[in-house]
């Protein structure tokens, strides 16, 4: 084990030398986090405006969540599902009641949860809907991001993630996001062989693409009409990020936890991850009612770590923090203020052409080509001024701070963003 204290340059060189080059991080090395702040290896403090892609909604190293982790780690961490544990059933009941579904299937990472949901959807389509085996299709949306497993990249439109990883998994039909006519036409034409429709309520990785207010509700209604399952991938948008417990709120699933959103949609299958543990431990979940979830029988799906005692204990505490600290309400209020400040900035600078988002999941579109380095260079400037963000899709900067942020902190961050943009030179 290395005992030498490395500086940031040396630590980046170690990653470059010994790690696979499957990421292109912003050049900053983080060594500590607390709440909305992170510190680099030299001790400089930054505002975190990415929140580990919305995994750290409750803030870095939340003391209640860390205490839960330490408490359970000293008792029992893993049994596998070969045996019962004293945490899993309690967790499953808690999750089912918290989100308003009959059952939960626990997994670890977001991509695993998406894969699980796809398997459940396909199994349901054969066992219940009656589609001939191996002939069921799942509709997805262009510019989606659901993970990077072989199956998921098979229906990705991101050639960087997809290229030269084939052959690809069949059984998926892609349509334009936020296009109800395309969905309706496809269901009218091929509804009998469609198993489900998988959609992100807001496309985060694509640049925080927010659909029309009635899109989700009308898409769900179309699915119900054609006996097609509506699958909501809330891995990034869920757990209070957009100003409600879920971006798709239906049948009182968020009652008591947050303010109501504009529309109410109850998905047939709900996919969660990221902030489900506050960024402390990999936890994901798929939720559905009995008539869907019961198609999975023993031996047909599983995970050694899925539903482990440590994950269960941490996740329940993380969700209690969301409720007790009213983080959905805070995200909703601060998000409105953030977008107002960014609109003001857009009026001052030609560099910002568009502001969009919900709650504290927001983005600005930079006035340059997606192939340019402008958004990246702006993020380097933000880093220099004490705020960390990252471009997505070339010319879009996503802003997603921890939901524990105060109004005073938000205003200071807006000042940093404004200063950086106004002083930026190409």
LUMKEKE-301689 format. One line per 4 residues: number of its first residue (from 1); their letters; for each residue x, y, z of C-alpha. Coordinates in Angstrom, 3 decimals, padded with zeros to 6 digits. Layout:
! LUMKEKE-301689
NUM) a) X,Y,Z | ...
END
This chain:
! LUMKEKE-301689
1) xxxx) 000.000,000.000,000.000 | 001.313,003.451,-000.895 | 001.927,005.736,002.057 | 003.325,008.709,000.154
5) xxxx) 001.116,011.778,-000.041 | 000.609,012.610,-003.729 | -000.256,015.990,-005.174 | -002.979,016.469,-007.774
9) xxxx) -000.657,016.220,-010.757 | 000.831,012.952,-009.520 | -002.603,011.490,-008.766 | -003.873,012.322,-012.270
13) xxxx) -000.749,010.712,-013.721 | -001.416,007.535,-011.702 | -004.925,007.267,-013.115 | -003.642,007.904,-016.611
17) xxxx) -000.915,005.263,-016.256 | -002.787,002.485,-014.469 | -006.461,003.076,-015.225 | -008.463,002.407,-018.364
21) xxxx) -009.099,005.602,-020.316 | -012.884,005.278,-020.326 | -013.490,008.723,-018.796 | -012.265,012.234,-019.515
25) xxxx) -012.449,013.978,-016.124 | -012.142,017.675,-015.513 | -008.585,018.247,-014.225 | -009.297,018.441,-010.495
29) xxxx) -008.495,015.778,-007.858 | -010.994,015.600,-005.013 | -010.065,014.254,-001.604 | -012.862,015.333,000.748
33) xxxx) -016.514,016.358,000.661 | -019.061,017.817,003.047 | -022.531,019.044,002.147 | -022.329,021.164,-001.010
37) xxxx) -018.526,021.441,-000.877 | -015.593,019.330,-002.033 | -011.874,019.922,-001.482 | -008.991,018.991,-003.764
41) xxxx) -005.739,017.295,-002.777 | -004.155,020.673,-002.034 | -007.045,021.813,000.155 | -008.835,024.212,-002.214
45) xxxx) -012.602,024.252,-001.664 | -015.176,024.101,-004.480 | -018.931,024.105,-004.830 | -019.991,020.776,-006.328
49) xxxx) -022.448,021.484,-009.128 | -022.643,017.954,-010.495 | -023.421,015.898,-007.350 | -021.868,012.761,-008.855
53) xxxx) -024.466,012.889,-011.644 | -027.239,013.451,-009.050 | -026.170,010.604,-006.752 | -025.281,012.989,-003.914
57) xxxx) -028.633,014.770,-003.598 | -028.373,014.674,000.199 | -024.945,016.321,000.125 | -021.505,014.817,000.544
61) xxxx) -020.990,012.567,003.567 | -024.328,013.363,005.181 | -023.786,012.548,008.865 | -027.006,010.547,009.268
65) xxxx) -026.269,008.407,006.221 | -022.629,007.869,007.214 | -023.737,006.870,010.713 | -026.168,004.336,009.233
69) xxxx) -023.396,002.934,007.042 | -021.032,002.562,009.995 | -023.698,001.087,012.246 | -024.713,-001.626,009.793
73) xxxx) -021.150,-002.291,008.608 | -020.245,-003.301,012.132 | -023.072,-005.848,012.288 | -023.579,-007.524,008.910
77) xxxx) -022.732,-006.426,005.369 | -023.622,-009.332,003.082 | -025.503,-012.608,003.175 | -026.249,-013.008,-000.533
81) xxxx) -029.847,-013.966,-001.249 | -029.126,-017.555,-000.261 | -030.457,-016.566,003.171 | -032.860,-014.045,004.647
85) xxxx) -031.510,-010.975,006.441 | -033.077,-008.828,009.145 | -032.822,-005.757,006.890 | -034.200,-006.772,003.487
89) xxxx) -037.860,-007.316,004.320 | -037.957,-004.109,006.350 | -036.362,-002.241,003.454 | -038.727,-003.726,000.868
93) xxxx) -041.764,-002.723,002.945 | -040.313,000.756,003.453 | -039.622,001.228,-000.263 | -042.981,-000.142,-001.372
97) xxxx) -044.859,002.211,000.930 | -042.574,005.193,000.260 | -043.022,005.030,-003.515 | -046.456,003.424,-003.665
101) xxxx) -045.861,000.042,-005.348 | -046.576,-003.538,-004.301 | -043.078,-004.903,-004.712 | -039.417,-004.021,-005.189
105) xxxx) -036.587,-005.952,-006.818 | -033.306,-004.630,-005.337 | -030.123,-004.258,-007.365 | -026.891,-002.269,-007.092
109) xxxx) -026.194,000.069,-010.001 | -028.410,002.053,-012.325 | -027.542,000.032,-015.399 | -028.390,-003.179,-013.530
113) xxxx) -031.759,-001.722,-012.597 | -032.498,-000.836,-016.225 | -031.506,-004.339,-017.351 | -033.751,-005.772,-014.629
117) xxxx) -036.699,-003.667,-015.754 | -036.211,-004.765,-019.356 | -036.206,-008.419,-018.310 | -039.350,-008.003,-016.214
121) xxxx) -041.075,-006.180,-019.072 | -040.208,-008.868,-021.587 | -041.231,-011.692,-019.242 | -044.557,-009.984,-018.571
125) xxxx) -045.182,-009.536,-022.286 | -044.814,-013.269,-022.900 | -046.438,-014.627,-019.729 | -049.290,-012.119,-019.382
129) xxxx) -049.833,-010.158,-022.578 | -049.323,-013.228,-024.712 | -046.748,-012.007,-027.207 | -045.000,-015.019,-028.775
133) xxxx) -041.643,-015.634,-027.088 | -038.680,-013.668,-028.511 | -041.008,-011.430,-030.540 | -041.687,-008.683,-028.000
137) xxxx) -040.284,-005.211,-028.690 | -039.573,-002.325,-026.345 | -039.853,001.272,-027.525 | -037.089,003.680,-026.495
141) xxxx) -036.301,007.319,-027.257 | -033.507,008.838,-029.300 | -030.726,010.592,-027.365 | -031.485,008.369,-024.373
145) xxxx) -028.992,007.445,-021.703 | -029.830,004.377,-019.630 | -026.335,002.980,-019.048 | -023.522,001.302,-020.961
149) xxxx) -024.108,-002.437,-020.802 | -024.151,-004.340,-024.088 | -027.944,-004.473,-024.211 | -028.409,-000.820,-023.288
153) xxxx) -025.935,000.533,-025.832 | -027.747,-001.540,-028.433 | -030.540,001.028,-028.377 | -028.344,004.073,-027.767
157) xxxx) -027.997,006.810,-030.378 | -024.601,007.837,-028.977 | -022.117,006.409,-031.435 | -019.245,007.075,-029.060
161) xxxx) -020.811,004.721,-026.516 | -022.059,002.273,-029.131 | -019.475,002.092,-031.898 | -017.489,-001.134,-032.334
165) xxxx) -019.203,-002.922,-029.444 | -021.580,-005.036,-031.556 | -023.240,-007.307,-032.403 | -026.129,-005.558,-030.717
169) xxxx) -029.110,-006.898,-028.812 | -032.287,-006.850,-030.944 | -035.822,-006.091,-029.839 | -035.802,-002.286,-029.492
173) xxxx) -037.473,000.411,-031.593 | -036.299,004.006,-031.216 | -038.541,007.043,-031.710 | -038.016,010.762,-031.210
177) xxxx) -038.187,011.975,-027.609 | -041.167,014.204,-026.751 | -043.009,013.085,-029.904 | -046.449,011.754,-028.980
181) xxxx) -047.454,011.290,-032.602 | -044.512,008.976,-033.217 | -045.423,006.924,-030.146 | -049.102,006.768,-031.044
185) xxxx) -048.434,005.799,-034.668 | -046.070,003.035,-033.637 | -048.507,001.670,-031.066 | -051.348,001.779,-033.556
189) xxxx) -049.243,-000.098,-036.089 | -047.448,-002.635,-033.871 | -049.102,-002.445,-030.459 | -049.771,-006.186,-030.307
193) xxxx) -046.045,-006.931,-030.384 | -044.900,-004.077,-028.125 | -043.991,-005.017,-024.554 | -043.115,-001.631,-023.114
197) xxxx) -042.045,001.981,-023.523 | -038.856,002.993,-021.690 | -038.384,006.722,-021.129 | -036.472,009.241,-019.032
201) xxxx) -038.880,011.868,-017.631 | -036.096,014.378,-018.357 | -033.136,013.382,-020.521 | -030.232,014.355,-018.283
205) xxxx) -027.184,013.157,-020.181 | -028.590,014.518,-023.427 | -028.426,018.020,-021.960 | -031.418,018.221,-019.593
209) xxxx) -034.056,017.881,-022.309 | -037.400,018.676,-020.671 | -040.452,017.388,-022.551 | -043.791,019.140,-022.904
213) xxxx) -045.826,019.268,-019.687 | -048.380,016.764,-020.980 | -045.920,014.392,-022.653 | -045.518,011.843,-019.867
217) xxxx) -049.199,011.677,-018.960 | -050.304,011.272,-022.570 | -047.568,008.726,-023.287 | -048.665,006.687,-020.273
221) xxxx) -052.283,006.861,-021.428 | -051.302,005.605,-024.888 | -049.418,002.714,-023.315 | -052.403,001.792,-021.166
225) xxxx) -054.708,001.901,-024.187 | -052.521,-000.592,-026.034 | -051.692,-002.808,-023.024 | -048.026,-001.754,-023.102
229) xxxx) -045.987,-001.231,-019.942 | -044.778,002.302,-019.184 | -041.216,002.156,-017.789 | -039.889,005.329,-016.125
233) xxxx) -036.123,005.592,-015.690 | -035.894,007.944,-012.703 | -032.285,007.092,-011.854 | -031.154,010.680,-012.362
237) xxxx) -034.433,012.597,-012.057 | -035.822,010.750,-009.040 | -035.358,011.149,-005.273 | -036.218,014.871,-005.159
241) xxxx) -033.808,016.127,-007.831 | -036.454,017.881,-009.971 | -038.532,019.299,-007.126 | -040.702,016.313,-006.305
245) xxxx) -039.930,012.845,-005.015 | -040.264,011.588,-008.581 | -040.491,013.510,-011.817 | -043.437,011.274,-012.685
249) xxxx) -045.694,011.572,-009.643 | -048.744,009.378,-009.616 | -051.365,007.944,-007.302 | -050.034,009.815,-004.287
253) xxxx) -046.642,008.117,-004.588 | -045.077,011.380,-003.456 | -047.755,012.361,-000.951 | -046.245,013.678,002.239
257) xxxx) -042.763,013.881,000.756 | -042.880,016.878,-001.557 | -044.960,019.424,-003.369 | -047.020,018.107,-006.245
261) xxxx) -045.745,018.479,-009.787 | -047.719,019.663,-012.784 | -048.692,016.198,-013.998 | -049.400,012.860,-012.364
265) xxxx) -048.193,009.695,-014.011 | -047.904,006.330,-012.319 | -045.440,004.163,-014.236 | -045.989,000.444,-014.484
269) xxxx) -042.295,-000.067,-013.721 | -040.230,002.492,-011.814 | -036.420,002.427,-012.021 | -034.352,004.086,-009.279
273) xxxx) -030.672,004.400,-008.350 | -028.030,007.064,-007.662 | -029.409,009.192,-004.783 | -031.254,006.193,-003.361
277) xxxx) -028.239,005.871,-001.063 | -027.111,009.489,-001.042 | -024.024,008.515,-003.003 | -022.662,006.492,-000.092
281) xxxx) -023.129,002.966,-001.476 | -024.342,001.456,-004.786 | -028.088,000.912,-004.435 | -030.713,000.633,-007.163
285) xxxx) -034.220,-000.729,-007.353 | -037.048,-001.659,-009.681 | -040.594,-001.251,-008.384 | -043.852,-002.597,-009.803
289) xxxx) -047.180,-004.022,-008.687 | -047.821,-007.715,-008.120 | -049.393,-008.443,-011.507 | -046.123,-007.401,-013.141
293) xxxx) -043.423,-008.292,-010.612 | -044.782,-011.778,-009.932 | -043.690,-012.972,-013.380 | -040.149,-013.285,-011.956
297) xxxx) -039.625,-016.658,-010.301 | -036.723,-018.046,-008.216 | -033.545,-018.434,-010.237 | -034.665,-016.185,-013.095
301) xxxx) -032.913,-013.030,-011.907 | -030.630,-011.989,-009.085 | -027.434,-010.437,-007.790 | -025.012,-011.473,-005.055
305) xxxx) -025.019,-007.947,-003.624 | -028.582,-006.931,-004.562 | -030.566,-006.243,-001.403 | -027.593,-006.692,000.917
309) xxxx) -028.074,-005.546,004.541 | -025.688,-002.620,004.238 | -027.435,-001.252,001.164 | -030.874,-001.634,002.742
313) xxxx) -029.966,000.200,005.931 | -028.209,003.024,004.094 | -031.022,003.508,001.563 | -033.747,003.793,004.186
317) xxxx) -031.767,006.451,006.018 | -031.033,008.315,002.787 | -034.750,008.474,001.995 | -035.549,009.625,005.526
321) xxxx) -033.141,012.520,004.968 | -034.983,013.482,001.774 | -038.283,013.565,003.673 | -037.146,015.084,006.971
325) xxxx) -035.076,017.878,005.421 | -037.712,018.642,002.768 | -035.141,018.450,000.004 | -037.722,018.192,-002.780
329) xxxx) -039.272,021.475,-001.717 | -035.828,023.069,-001.484 | -034.913,021.846,-004.970 | -038.145,023.218,-006.370
333) xxxx) -037.690,026.681,-004.838 | -033.977,027.018,-005.559 | -034.404,025.698,-009.089 | -036.770,028.533,-009.951
337) xxxx) -034.292,031.058,-008.594 | -031.371,029.442,-010.420 | -033.125,029.496,-013.791 | -034.143,033.116,-013.244
341) xxxx) -030.512,034.053,-012.595 | -029.356,032.138,-015.658 | -032.010,033.853,-017.806 | -030.664,037.175,-016.573
345) xxxx) -027.175,036.007,-017.554 | -028.389,034.988,-021.025 | -029.628,038.546,-021.508 | -026.156,039.845,-020.637
349) xxxx) -024.037,037.420,-022.661 | -024.279,036.023,-026.172 | -022.469,032.919,-024.903 | -025.651,031.572,-023.274
353) xxxx) -028.389,030.813,-025.782 | -030.810,028.669,-023.765 | -031.631,027.818,-020.147 | -033.696,024.747,-019.252
357) xxxx) -034.429,022.390,-016.412 | -036.640,021.450,-013.471 | -035.835,021.722,-009.791 | -032.066,021.566,-009.376
361) xxxx) -031.439,019.672,-012.613 | -030.621,022.429,-015.089 | -028.458,023.248,-018.078 | -027.308,026.148,-020.200
365) xxxx) -026.603,025.817,-023.895 | -023.393,027.511,-024.984 | -023.350,029.477,-028.236 | -020.799,027.360,-030.068
369) xxxx) -020.538,024.106,-031.963 | -020.813,020.837,-029.996 | -017.407,020.022,-031.505 | -015.805,023.117,-029.982
373) xxxx) -013.976,023.242,-026.653 | -015.859,026.322,-025.448 | -018.095,024.619,-022.873 | -015.136,022.608,-021.571
377) xxxx) -013.009,025.755,-021.297 | -015.809,027.515,-019.426 | -015.949,024.614,-016.974 | -012.199,024.928,-016.440
381) xxxx) -012.807,028.608,-015.714 | -015.578,027.707,-013.271 | -013.161,025.350,-011.548 | -010.617,028.124,-011.225
385) xxxx) -013.324,030.274,-009.626 | -014.357,027.577,-007.154 | -017.266,025.731,-008.795 | -017.264,022.300,-010.454
389) xxxx) -019.486,021.434,-013.423 | -019.009,019.426,-016.592 | -020.137,019.708,-020.221 | -022.434,017.179,-021.831
393) xxxx) -023.036,016.765,-025.564 | -020.239,019.202,-026.331 | -021.806,022.617,-025.925 | -024.149,022.092,-022.957
397) xxxx) -023.196,022.601,-019.302 | -025.280,020.693,-016.764 | -025.773,022.166,-013.289 | -026.960,019.840,-010.522
401) xxxx) -025.813,020.833,-007.016 | -026.648,018.878,-003.850 | -030.198,019.578,-002.706 | -029.015,020.657,000.752
405) xxxx) -027.809,023.928,-000.768 | -029.015,027.131,000.892 | -030.368,030.181,-000.904 | -027.277,032.158,000.095
409) xxxx) -024.986,029.484,-001.325 | -027.023,029.323,-004.524 | -026.717,033.071,-005.050 | -022.957,032.866,-004.514
413) xxxx) -022.745,030.083,-007.088 | -024.792,032.093,-009.580 | -022.352,034.957,-009.047 | -019.446,032.609,-009.834
417) xxxx) -021.141,031.350,-013.009 | -021.984,034.888,-014.120 | -018.461,036.168,-013.450 | -016.919,033.245,-015.346
421) xxxx) -019.189,033.625,-018.377 | -018.890,037.397,-018.595 | -015.095,037.313,-018.304 | -014.649,034.333,-020.636
425) xx) -012.541,034.842,-023.730 | -012.563,032.275,-026.545
END
